[in-house]
Amino acid sequence: MAKVTEAKQFEAAIAPVVAFNKLVVKNAETAFNMQMASLQAYAKLGLENMNAGLEVRNADDFKTYAENQKNVAEEITARVTSDVKAFGELNAQFIEEARDLAENNVKTVSAAVKKAA
């Protein structure tokens, strides 16, 4: 019986750490997936732009290619802005979830202390 009680006490003691680690891993996985999607999009855009440059055969092609660089720059700017916003939102969500977790842990510990007293 004492071993069961000790095991439950141990589980209760490490539960906040486990919950926080799960939150960190979930956040890291989300950030990794976002970064991979961004990398893929930037690589695709860059390769498409390089291939378009390889198709330049005369002055008119070059003029069209050069004019298109404004569109490419605008697309990159929009994508970077979107990525920064998404990572900011992810960070804000992580902070909120970590804060909620900490508050719940304080309530749990306070209740346990009151019960023990």
Residue pairs with C-beta under 8 A, 6 or more apart in sequence:
12 112
16 101
16 105
16 108
19 101
19 105
20 98
20 101
23 94
23 97
23 98
23 101
27 90
27 94
30 90
31 87
31 90
34 83
34 86
34 87
34 90
38 79
38 83
41 79
42 76
42 79
45 72
45 75
45 76
45 79
49 69
49 72
52 65
52 68
53 65
55 61
55 65
56 62
56 65
